[in-house]
Amino acid sequence: MPLLTRTPGTGGPPTSGTRSRHALQVTYIDPDGHVWDWSTPGSQCRALSVTGIGGPPAAYTDTSLAGGGSLPQAFSAAKRSIVIGLHVFDDTSQAGLLDLLDRLTFALWHDRAGVPTPGVLRFARPDGTARQIEVFCTSGPPQTEEEASRDAYQRDTSYGLTFESGLDSLFQDADPVGPLVFAAPPVSGGVPPMPPVLLTPSTTLGETTVYNTGNGDAYPTWTITGPGVPTLTNVTTGREFSLGVTLSAGEVITVDTRPTLQSAIDQDGVDRWGDLVKSTPRDLWTLVPGANLLNLELASAGTGSQISMLYHRRWLRA
């Protein structure tokens, strides 16, 4: 059970080799976007323990074979549960404590206008990066009779909160990678845009390698600016999609590849899903961990043509 805060006076002083080490910092963002700091003593809510932020449980299916063996069919991440021990207190005012508990209870209630609305648990590392996951609190939150009777809501109470992962059981970076821009060079002279994967006036960006340094597949969001006819291929996975129309100069299509959120929208907010050429939604491909060899083609490209990509790295653990 990884502890996210240390109780003063326990465990002894840190050794010289651990002076630069710090606990993960826990933040909860409720369905209304309010940020709850659960690692700063002055916040009046402190996460004392956390479980369930390691690797996710696996969903594995197979087919039995004669002789006792099995043929693997699928291996993927299953829904995870995260349990947080939370201490809530107000040393100044009992009314303040009761008000805090009212607000916290609603922050952990995930119905908004009849729609299940997730919150976000974010875990910040000492290097300044943070990983987060969408969650639903399913525990109530409960309190034991002992906790309720010990203080009777005068100064503090403790919760055991259970969170279930929402659409994704993996964590993702709080900050995206990119945008990575693949564009035409200036018409006359000048320095080409970076990265140096360049359109020629009427053909293609060509092959380039993008490294996904996370350990889970990443789902790019593409912004394609005309003129041109785009075809986007991940040579590493063999997946490809394109548009079945020619974009005019300045026309922009944004393609989101995230599961259950897949879409294609133009600069006016018009749905362009029907213009995508694909055999299956899986053709809106991911970036697998490691090297991805990409071929980004923009036929009939001209001045202003470009393709940009934005993605969040995904992780098996916080």
C-alpha positions as CSV (number, residue, x, y, z in Angstrom):
1,M,0.0,0.0,0.0
2,P,1.9,3.0,-1.2
3,L,1.7,5.9,1.3
4,L,1.3,9.3,-0.3
5,T,1.9,11.3,2.9
6,R,4.0,10.6,5.9
7,T,2.7,11.0,9.4
8,P,5.1,13.3,11.4
9,G,7.3,11.4,13.8
10,T,7.1,8.0,12.1
11,G,9.7,6.2,10.1
12,G,12.7,8.1,11.4
13,P,14.7,10.7,9.5
14,P,15.5,10.1,5.8
15,T,18.9,8.8,5.0
16,S,21.3,10.8,2.8
17,G,20.3,8.7,-0.2
18,T,16.6,9.6,0.1
19,R,16.7,13.4,0.9
20,S,15.7,14.3,-2.7
21,R,12.7,11.9,-2.8
22,H,9.2,13.0,-2.4
23,A,5.7,11.4,-2.1
24,L,3.4,11.5,-5.1
25,Q,1.0,14.4,-4.9
26,V,-2.7,13.6,-5.2
27,T,-5.3,15.9,-6.8
28,Y,-8.9,15.1,-7.4
29,I,-10.8,17.1,-10.1
30,D,-14.6,16.8,-9.6
31,P,-17.2,16.6,-12.3
32,D,-17.7,20.4,-12.2
33,G,-14.0,21.0,-12.7
34,H,-13.2,22.1,-9.1
35,V,-9.7,21.1,-8.0
36,W,-9.2,19.3,-4.6
37,D,-5.7,19.2,-3.3
38,W,-5.4,16.0,-1.3
39,S,-1.7,16.2,-0.4
40,T,-1.3,19.7,1.3
41,P,-2.0,19.7,5.0
42,G,-3.7,23.1,4.7
43,S,-6.2,21.7,2.2
44,Q,-8.2,20.0,5.0
45,C,-8.3,16.8,2.9
46,R,-5.3,14.5,3.1
47,A,-4.8,11.2,1.2
48,L,-3.1,8.9,3.7
49,S,-3.0,5.8,1.6
50,V,-3.6,4.7,-2.0
51,T,-3.9,1.3,-3.6
52,G,-4.7,0.4,-7.2
53,I,-2.4,2.8,-9.1
54,G,0.0,0.1,-10.3
55,G,-0.5,-2.0,-13.4
56,P,-4.1,-2.6,-14.3
57,P,-5.8,-6.0,-14.0
58,A,-5.7,-7.9,-17.3
59,A,-8.7,-9.2,-19.4
60,Y,-7.4,-12.4,-21.0
61,T,-9.4,-14.8,-23.2
62,D,-8.3,-18.0,-24.8
63,T,-9.6,-21.2,-26.4
64,S,-8.8,-24.6,-24.9
65,L,-6.8,-27.0,-27.1
66,A,-6.6,-30.7,-27.0
67,G,-3.8,-31.9,-24.7
68,G,-4.4,-29.2,-22.1
69,G,-3.0,-26.2,-23.9
70,S,-4.8,-23.0,-24.8
71,L,-4.8,-20.6,-27.8
72,P,-4.6,-16.9,-26.7
73,Q,-7.4,-14.8,-28.2
74,A,-7.1,-11.4,-26.5
75,F,-5.1,-9.6,-23.8
76,S,-6.1,-6.2,-22.7
77,A,-6.4,-3.9,-19.6
78,A,-9.6,-4.4,-17.6
79,K,-11.4,-1.9,-15.3
80,R,-9.3,-0.9,-12.3
81,S,-10.3,0.0,-8.7
82,I,-8.4,2.7,-6.8
83,V,-8.9,2.9,-3.1
84,I,-7.9,6.1,-1.2
85,G,-7.9,6.6,2.6
86,L,-8.9,10.2,3.0
87,H,-8.7,12.2,6.3
88,V,-11.0,15.3,6.3
89,F,-10.7,17.9,9.1
90,D,-11.4,21.4,10.2
91,D,-9.7,22.5,13.4
92,T,-11.3,26.0,13.4
93,S,-15.0,25.4,13.1
94,Q,-17.5,22.5,13.3
95,A,-19.7,24.4,10.9
96,G,-16.8,24.6,8.5
97,L,-16.3,20.9,8.8
98,L,-19.9,20.1,8.0
99,D,-19.9,22.5,5.1
100,L,-16.7,20.9,3.8
101,L,-18.3,17.4,4.1
102,D,-21.3,18.6,2.2
103,R,-19.2,20.0,-0.7
104,L,-16.9,16.9,-0.7
105,T,-19.9,14.5,-0.8
106,F,-21.3,16.3,-3.9
107,A,-17.9,16.4,-5.5
108,L,-17.8,12.6,-5.2
109,W,-21.3,12.2,-6.6
110,H,-21.1,11.7,-10.4
111,D,-24.6,12.5,-11.6
112,R,-24.8,15.8,-13.4
113,A,-28.2,16.6,-15.0
114,G,-28.9,12.9,-15.3
115,V,-25.6,12.1,-17.0
116,P,-22.9,10.0,-15.5
117,T,-20.0,12.4,-15.3
118,P,-16.5,11.3,-14.3
119,G,-13.9,13.0,-12.1
120,V,-10.2,12.9,-12.5
121,L,-7.5,11.6,-10.2
122,R,-4.1,13.1,-10.9
123,F,-0.8,12.0,-9.4
124,A,2.1,14.4,-9.7
125,R,5.7,13.2,-9.7
126,P,8.7,15.1,-8.2
127,D,10.0,15.9,-11.7
128,G,6.9,18.0,-12.4
129,T,5.1,15.6,-14.6
130,A,1.6,14.2,-13.8
131,R,-0.5,11.2,-14.8
132,Q,-4.2,11.1,-14.5
133,I,-7.2,8.9,-15.0
134,E,-11.0,9.5,-15.3
135,V,-12.9,7.8,-12.4
136,F,-16.2,7.4,-10.7
137,C,-16.4,7.2,-6.9
138,T,-18.5,4.1,-6.1
139,S,-18.1,3.8,-2.4
140,G,-20.7,6.2,-1.1
141,P,-18.4,7.4,0.5
142,P,-18.7,5.0,3.5
143,Q,-17.7,5.7,7.1
144,T,-17.5,3.1,9.9
145,E,-19.7,3.4,13.0
146,E,-16.4,3.7,15.0
147,E,-15.4,6.7,12.9
148,A,-18.8,8.4,13.2
149,S,-19.0,7.9,16.9
150,R,-15.4,8.7,17.8
151,D,-15.7,12.4,16.9
152,A,-19.3,12.8,15.9
153,Y,-18.3,15.2,13.1
154,Q,-16.8,17.8,15.5
155,R,-13.3,18.1,14.1
156,D,-12.6,15.4,11.6
157,T,-13.6,12.1,10.0
158,S,-12.0,9.5,7.7
159,Y,-13.2,8.0,4.4
160,G,-12.3,4.9,2.5
161,L,-13.0,5.9,-1.1
162,T,-13.3,3.4,-3.9
163,F,-12.9,4.8,-7.5
164,E,-13.6,2.8,-10.6
165,S,-11.9,3.7,-13.9
166,G,-14.1,5.1,-16.6
167,L,-13.6,4.9,-20.4
168,D,-9.9,4.1,-19.9
169,S,-8.2,2.0,-17.3
170,L,-4.7,3.3,-18.2
171,F,-3.3,6.6,-16.9
172,Q,-2.4,9.4,-19.3
173,D,-0.1,12.4,-19.1
174,A,-1.8,15.5,-17.9
175,D,0.1,17.4,-20.6
176,P,0.1,16.4,-24.3
177,V,3.0,15.7,-26.7
178,G,2.9,18.2,-29.5
179,P,1.5,19.5,-31.6
180,L,4.0,17.9,-34.1
181,V,3.7,19.8,-37.3
182,F,4.4,18.3,-40.7
183,A,4.2,21.1,-43.3
184,A,5.3,22.5,-46.6
185,P,8.5,24.6,-46.7
186,P,8.3,28.3,-47.4
187,V,7.6,29.1,-51.0
188,S,10.9,31.0,-51.5
189,G,13.9,30.5,-49.3
190,G,13.8,30.7,-45.6
191,V,14.1,28.0,-42.9
192,P,11.8,25.0,-43.2
193,P,9.4,24.4,-40.3
194,M,10.3,21.8,-37.6
195,P,10.2,18.9,-37.4
196,P,11.9,18.5,-40.8
197,V,9.3,16.3,-42.4
198,L,8.3,18.4,-45.4
199,L,5.7,18.5,-48.0
200,T,6.8,19.2,-51.5
201,P,4.4,21.4,-53.5
202,S,2.3,18.5,-55.0
203,T,3.2,15.2,-53.5
204,T,3.8,13.9,-50.0
205,L,5.4,14.4,-46.6
206,G,7.0,10.9,-46.9
207,E,8.0,8.5,-44.2
208,T,8.9,9.6,-40.7
209,T,9.3,7.9,-37.3
210,V,7.5,9.0,-34.2
211,Y,8.5,7.6,-30.9
212,N,5.8,6.9,-28.3
213,T,7.8,6.8,-25.0
214,G,4.8,5.8,-22.9
215,N,4.0,2.1,-22.3
216,G,0.5,2.2,-23.6
217,D,-1.0,2.9,-27.0
218,A,-1.5,6.6,-27.6
219,Y,-4.5,8.0,-29.6
220,P,-3.5,11.0,-31.8
221,T,-5.7,13.9,-32.6
222,W,-5.0,15.1,-36.2
223,T,-5.5,18.6,-37.6
224,I,-5.3,18.5,-41.4
225,T,-5.2,21.8,-43.3
226,G,-5.8,22.0,-47.1
227,P,-5.3,22.2,-49.9
228,G,-4.8,18.5,-50.6
229,V,-6.1,14.9,-50.2
230,P,-4.7,13.3,-47.0
231,T,-3.8,9.6,-46.5
232,L,-2.3,8.8,-43.0
233,T,-0.6,5.4,-42.6
234,N,1.1,3.7,-39.6
235,V,3.4,1.4,-41.5
236,T,4.4,-0.3,-38.2
237,T,0.8,-1.5,-37.5
238,G,-0.5,-1.6,-41.1
239,R,-3.4,0.6,-40.4
240,E,-4.5,3.5,-42.7
241,F,-7.2,6.0,-43.1
242,S,-7.8,8.9,-45.5
243,L,-10.3,11.5,-46.6
244,G,-12.4,10.9,-49.7
245,V,-12.6,14.6,-50.6
246,T,-10.1,17.2,-51.7
247,L,-9.6,19.9,-49.0
248,S,-9.6,23.4,-50.4
249,A,-7.0,26.0,-49.3
250,G,-7.5,26.9,-45.7
251,E,-10.0,24.1,-45.1
252,V,-9.3,22.3,-41.8
253,I,-10.5,18.9,-40.6
254,T,-9.8,17.7,-37.1
255,V,-9.8,13.9,-36.6
256,D,-10.0,12.5,-33.0
257,T,-9.0,8.8,-32.8
258,R,-9.8,8.2,-29.1
259,P,-12.2,5.2,-28.6
260,T,-15.8,6.2,-28.0
261,L,-14.8,9.8,-28.9
262,Q,-13.8,9.3,-32.5
263,S,-14.9,12.1,-34.7
264,A,-14.1,14.3,-37.8
265,I,-15.1,17.9,-37.5
266,D,-14.3,20.8,-39.8
267,Q,-13.4,24.4,-38.9
268,D,-17.1,25.3,-38.9
269,G,-18.0,22.5,-36.5
270,V,-19.6,20.5,-39.2
271,D,-19.5,16.7,-38.8
272,R,-17.3,15.2,-41.6
273,W,-17.2,11.6,-40.3
274,G,-18.8,10.5,-43.6
275,D,-15.8,11.8,-45.5
276,L,-13.4,9.4,-43.8
277,V,-12.2,6.4,-45.8
278,K,-11.7,3.4,-43.5
279,S,-12.6,-0.3,-43.2
280,T,-13.2,-0.2,-39.5
281,P,-12.9,2.4,-36.7
282,R,-9.6,0.6,-35.7
283,D,-8.2,2.1,-38.9
284,L,-8.1,5.4,-37.0
285,W,-4.8,4.0,-35.7
286,T,-2.8,4.4,-32.5
287,L,0.8,5.0,-31.8
288,V,2.1,1.8,-30.3
289,P,4.8,2.0,-27.6
290,G,8.2,2.6,-29.1
291,A,9.0,3.5,-32.8
292,N,6.1,4.1,-35.2
293,L,7.0,4.4,-38.9
294,L,4.5,6.8,-40.4
295,N,3.7,7.7,-44.0
296,L,1.7,11.0,-44.2
297,E,0.6,11.7,-47.7
298,L,-1.1,14.9,-48.8
299,A,-1.6,14.6,-52.6
300,S,-2.2,17.9,-54.5
301,A,-0.7,19.9,-51.6
302,G,0.1,23.5,-52.0
303,T,0.9,26.6,-50.0
304,G,-0.4,26.3,-46.5
305,S,-0.9,22.6,-46.6
306,Q,0.0,20.9,-43.3
307,I,-0.8,18.0,-41.0
308,S,-0.3,18.3,-37.2
309,M,-0.6,15.6,-34.5
310,L,-1.2,15.9,-30.8
311,Y,-1.4,13.0,-28.3
312,H,-1.2,12.1,-24.7
313,R,1.2,9.3,-23.6
314,R,-0.6,6.5,-21.8
315,W,0.8,4.5,-18.9
316,L,0.1,1.2,-17.2
317,R,0.6,2.9,-13.8
318,A,0.5,6.3,-12.2
